[in-house]
Amino acid sequence: MNDIVKSDKGLFILEQRQSGDIAADVRELLSKSRQLSCRAVNSIMVRTYWLIGERIVIEEQEGRDRATYGEKILKKLSKALCSEFGNGFSYANLRNMRQFYLTYPNWEICYTLCSKLSWSHNRLIMRVQDKNAREFYLREALSQQWSVRQTEREINLFSYQRYLSKGDLTGEAPKNAENDINVRAFVKDPYVLEFVGLPVVAEGKEKNLEQALIEHMKDFLLELGKGFSFVKSQYRISTETSHYYIDLVFYNYILKCFVLIDLKSGKLNHKDVGQMDMYIRMFDDLKRDSTDNPTIGILMCAERDETVVKYSVLNESEQMFASKYLPYLPTEAELRSELEERNRLLHEKQTEELE
């Protein structure tokens, strides 16, 4: 049963529960009511800022020289409002409100999406130039409950372009031609791991990277994407004669399968591919339940050898992937270069398959 229900008058009220502990019940009511109050206040504030922006634009349209007239309006309005309502109505903030309205002139978007996020979220997202990208970030920030910091990171990392290259812009589980889940759409390339705080990782330092990822698991799960939950590090899988240890094991509730990650701080080689292929086969045979989809394996490497990728089982497998990781926040040029290279390789593979 929901904690919040809608009354006949259209007002949202809290549903009362009786646990037998009156103090606990009252604490729960107060906690939930405060959360609801904060969301309501935020929603009203964002809608109000949109209306203020609309009013400013309407006023500007009456002037002949709109640029000069608009600047005078903002300065005069800011002086009048700050004296009564405080610095929240500075010249810069009023410009933001004006831009907010101009960015989303359709009230429906403000009501259904923008007002569900904080003003800080909106100030970040409205500066994104591409209209489709803005809507993507609005929907993702809302559905994934991104913090302001995470939203800024996703924008800086061109997450829209990364998802666009995989065809995953619906927020739903992607489908391929056979109406099955498109696993490839859930695997990023590159992964950006700047949050671990490590320098460029040298060969033989996989353990350091693994430990750093575990310590920053919340950030790592956000970077992995939708539906991932952490299972265990150094997951032991045993046969009658040997024990093997997989660096990181996750479960994805959207894909409904286990995801194995093997960290490689050096250049990917054919032995790494063979080892992951064995891990996937063993996991499917020994750990996978009848309700699970086939296990996925990701070789997360500092440098990918395209010859190994092309002439190994990686080239044909729909369950094993090699993705480069960046232990630092790349520049726009670096990230665009990575995405272009990835798209080029995918195009070459698709061309070969058609031939």
TORMI-811866 format. One record per residue: x negated, y negated, z of N, C-alpha, C in turn. Coordinates in steps of 0.05 Angstrom, whole numbers, plus 5000, padded with zeros to 4 digits. Layout:
<sites>
XYZXYZXYZ/...
</sites>
This chain:
<sites>
498350245000500050005000498249755000/499049554984497349314982497449155008/495149015013495048835036496648585031/496948505006498348254999500748324981/503048224988505448274973506648004966/508548014947509847764938512647754948/513347534960516047504971517947414949/520547404956522647324936522247034928/521046874945520646594938518046544922/516646754915514246724900511846664916/512046664942509746614959508346864966/505646854967504147094974503847115005/504647335016504447375045502847625051/501947645075500447885083502348095093/501648345087503248565098502248635125/503948665144503148725171502749035175/500649095190500149385196500149425226/500849655235500849725263499149965267/496749925278494850135283494950245311/496350105328496450175356494649995373/492849845359491049655373491849375363/493349235380494348975371492148775365/489948785380487748595375486548655348/486148905341485048975315486848895292/489548935296491448855276491448555271/491348405293491348115290488748015276/486448135284483948065271484048115241/485248345234485448405205487148205191/489448125203491147925191489747655187/488247575208486847325206484647325185/483147555184481047575165482047565136/484247715131485347725104486647455097/487947325117489247065111487146855105/484846865118482746675112481646715084/481246965076480347025049482346925028/484946975034487046895016487146585014/486846455037486846165038484546045021/482146165024479846065009480346094979/481446324971481946364942484046164932/486046124949488245934940487145654938/485545564958484445294957482545264933/480945464927479145454905480645434878/482745594876484345594852485645324847/486745214868488044944866485944734859/483544754870481444554865480644564836/480144804825479344834797481444724778/484044794784486144684767486344384769/485944274792486043984796483843854780/481443964781479243854766479843854736/481144054726481944064698483943844692/485843794710487743584705486443304707/484543274725483043024726481542974700/480243194690478843164664480743094642/483143204642485143144621485842844623/486342754647487142474651484942284642/482442354647480142184639480042164608/480442394595480342404566482642244554/484942264565487242104556486641804558/485441724581484741444585482641354565/480741524559478641454541479641404513/481741554505482741534478484041264472/484541114493485740844489483740634482/481140694487479040504481478040524452/477140294441476140294414473440434412/471540344429468940474430469040674453/469740924446470341124466467941194484/465541194472463141264488462641054510/462640794502462240584521464540554540/466940574530469340544546469540774566/468841024557469041254574467041234597/464641134592462641104613463540904634/464840684625465840484644468040604661/469740764648471940894663470841064686/468841234679467741424698466341274721/464841064715463540914737465540774755/467540654743469640524759471240714775/471940944763473541144777471941274800/469341324795467641444815467441254839/467041004835466840814857469340804874/471640814860474240804875474741064891/474041294879474641554892472641614914/470041554910468041624930468541474956/469541234954470041084978472341204995/474041354981476341464995476041764999/474841914980474742204981471942324984/469942154984467142254987465642294961/463242404964461342424941462142644922/464142794928465043004909466042884883/466442624882467442494858465342294847/462842384848460742224837461042204807/459542024795459541984766458942254752/456942394762456142654749458342854751/459742874774461843064778464243004760/464842744758467142664740466442734711/463942704703463142794676463543094673/462943244694463443534693466343604690/468143454704470943504702471943434674/470943214663471643144635470743354616/468243454619467243664602468843924606/469643984630471244224636473844224619/475144004619477643984603477044014573/474943874564474243884535473344164527/472144314545471244584539473644774538/475544734555477944914556480444744553/481044624530483444464527486044624529/485744884527488045064530488545114560/490745024571491245054599491445344608/492245524589492645804596489945924605/487745854591485145964599484345874627/484845614632484245504659485845654680/488345704674490145824694489546114699/489046264677488646554679485846644686/483846484678481046564682479446374700/479246124691477545934705478345894734/480945884740481845834767481446064786/480646294774480146534791477146534800/475546354789472746334796472246064810/469946044824469345804838468545584818/468545334827467745114811464845144802/463145254820460345294813460045494790/461645704790461645894768462445744742/464545584743465545454720463545244708/462145104726460144914717457945044701/457145294709455145444694456245534667/458545664668459545794644460345594622/461445364630462445174610460145054594/457645084603455344984588454445174566/455545414566454945604544456245514519/454745494497455745374473457845544458/457345804457459045984442461646034457/463945984443466546024456467046304465/466346494448466746784454465046864478/462546754478460746814500461846704526/462946464526464146354550466346524561/468046614544470246784553469247054564/467147154551465947404561464847364589/463447144595462347104621464547044642/466646914633468846874652470147134660/470647304641471847564647470047754663/467547754655465647934670465147834698/464847574702464347464728466747524747/469147524735471547584750471747874756/471548044736471948334740469648464755/467248364751464848484765464248344791/465748134797465347974822462447874824/461447764802458747644802458647404821/456447384835455847144851455046924831/454846684841453946464823451146514813/449446614831446646684823446546904802/448247104805448247324785449347224759/451347044760452546934735450446784720/448846624734446746464721444646654709/444046864723442047064712443147194687/445647274687446847404663446847214639/447346964644447346764622444546734611/442546704630439846664622438646904607/439747144613438847384599440447464575/442147274566443747314542445347584543/446647634565448047884568450247914547/451447694538453447704517452247824492/449847724484448547824460447748124463/446948194488446148474492448548664490/450848574501453348734498454348724469/454048504456455048474429453648674410/451048704415449548894398450449184402/451849234423452849504429455849534424/457149314417460049324411461749344436/460649274460462149304485462949034496/465148924485466048664494468848664506/469948904509472648924519472848954549/470749024562470849084590471849364596/472349514575473449784578471249984568/471750234574469850444565469850444534/467550394521467450394492468050664481/469050674456469750924443468350944417/467651194410466551234383468651344365/467851424341469751504320471351744329/470151914345471552154354473252114379/473551854386475151774409473951874436/471351924435469851994460468451744470/467551754495466151524506463451494491/462951244483460451184469458251134490/456751334496454651324517452651104511/451851074486449750884478450450594487/453050534488453950264496453350204525/452750404541452250364570449350344576/447650394556444750394561443550134550/442449974567441249714559438349764548/437549574531434849574522434149294512/432549144527431049224550432549184576/431549314597432449254624430549034636/431748844650430048624661430048664691/427748714702427448784731425848564746/426248314740424748104753425248094783/427448194792428248184820426448354838/424948544827423248714843420848564854/420148344841417948184851415148294847/414948474827412348604822411048464797/408448464796407048374772407448574750/406448524726406648724704405348984715/406949194714406149444727404049594711/401849664725399749814712400350104712/398950254695399350544693398850674720/400350884726400051034751401350904775/403050704770404350554793407450604793/408350824782411150884781412450884809/410850984828411951004856412450724867/410750534861411250254870413750144858/414150194832416550094819419050224830/418850484834421150634845421950524873/419950484890420550384917421750104916/420749934897421749664894424649674885/425349854867428049874857429949964879/429050154896430650244918431150024938/429149854943429449634962431249414951/431449404924433249204911435449344896/436549554908438549724894440949564885/441849374901444249224894443749074868/441448944866440748804841440348994818/439249224823438749424802441349534791/443249574809445849674800447249474782/446949214789448049004772446749004744/444149044744442749044718443449294702/443849524715444649764701447249724686/449149584699451749534686454049654700/456149714685458749794697458750094705/459950134728460650414736458450574750/456150454755453950614767453950614797/453450854808453150874837450651044842/449150964862446551094868447051354883/445651564874445851834887443451884905/441051884892438651944908436151894892/433951834906431351814893429852074899/427952144881426452394883428352624887/430352644870432352854872431053124864/431153314883429953574877431853754863/430853874842432354074827430554324825/431654554832429954784835430955014818/428955164808429455414794428455644812/428455884802427556104818424556094824/423155944806420255944809418955674815/420555454810419255184813421254984824/420054764834421554534843420754294826/422754134819422253894803423653654817/422453414813423553184826424052964806/426552874805427352664787427252394801/426052194789425551934802428151814815/430151774798432651644807435051784794/437051844810439451974800441851794807/443551744788445951584791448351744781/450751644788453251754776454751524766/455751554741457351334729460251434728/462051284743464851374745466451314720/465351134702466751084677466051304657/463451354655462651574637463251854648/463651854675464152114689461852314685/459452214690457152394687454852294705/452852464709450452394723448552254703/447052064714445051914698442351944711/440452064698437752104708435951894697/434251774714432351574705429551664713/427851674693424951734698423351484692/421851384711420251134708417551194697/416751044677414151074664412850804662/410750754679409450494679407550454656/406950674641405150654618406750674592/405350754571406550784545407951064543/410351064532411851314530410351514512/410351764520409051964503410852214500/410052404483411752634477412252814502/410252814520410652974545412852864562/413052594563415252474578417952554567/418152554540420652624527421352914533/419353094531419853374536420753424565/419553274583420253314612423153224617/423952994605426652894610428653084596/427953194573429753384560430153624578/428153714591428353944609430053874633/429653624645431253544668434253534661/434853434637437753414629438953694627/437453874614438454154611438854294638/436854254655436954374682439354264698/439653994697441753874712444553964703/444853984676447354074665447954364674/445854524675446254804682446654844712/445154694729445154754757446854564774/447354314765448654114782451254014771/451554014745453853894733456354054739/458553914747461054044753462654074727/464654244728466354294704467854044695/468353854714469753614707467953384698/465253424700463353224691462853244661/462253014650461253004622458253064622/457153124599454253194597452452974610/450353064623448452894637446952714617/446452464626444952274610442152234622/440152214606437452154615436351904603/435151724620433951474610431051474618/429351454598426451414602425951114603/425551004627425150724630422150664630/421150554609418250534605417250254601/414750204608413549934604413049884575/412450094560411950064531412950304517/414350264495415650484480414050534455/413350784449411950854425414150944404/414450774384416650824364416151084348/413651164345413051414331414151644347/413751644374414751854391417751854390/419051614390421951594390423051714364/421651644342422651734315422352034310/420052144320419452424313419752614337/421652554355422152724378425252764380/426052914400428952964403430452704410/428952484418430152234423431652124399/430652184375431852074351434652184345/435152424355437752544349439552574373/438452554397439952604421441952384427/444352454436446352264445446352254475/444552404488444552424517441852324529/439952264512437352174522436451914508/435451724524434751464513432151364525/430751204509428251084518428750784517/428550654541428950364543426550234556/425750004544423549854555424549694579/422849664599423549484622421549254623/422549024631420948784634420848714664/418548714677418448654706418348354712/419148194692419147904695421547794679/422347544685424447414671423347314645/424247424622423047334596424047064588/422546944570423446694557425546764537/427046554528429146604508427946724483/425546634475424246734450423547034454/422447104477421647384482424047564482/426247484495428547654496429847684469/430047464454431147484427429447674410/426847664413425047834398425648124405/425948184431426548464439429148554427/431248384428433848464417433748504387/432248324373432048354344430548614337/428448684352427048934347428849174352/430349164373432149384379434249414357/435449194348437449214327436249314301/433749234296432349324271432049624272/431149734294430750024296433450174294/435550064307438150194304439150194276/438649974262439449954234438050154217/435350184221433750374206434850664211/435550724236436450984242439151044228/440950844229443550874216443250904186/441350764174440850784145439851064138/438051174155437051444150439251644152/441051614171443251804175445151804151/445551564139447351544116446051674091/443351654090441951774067441952084069/
</sites>
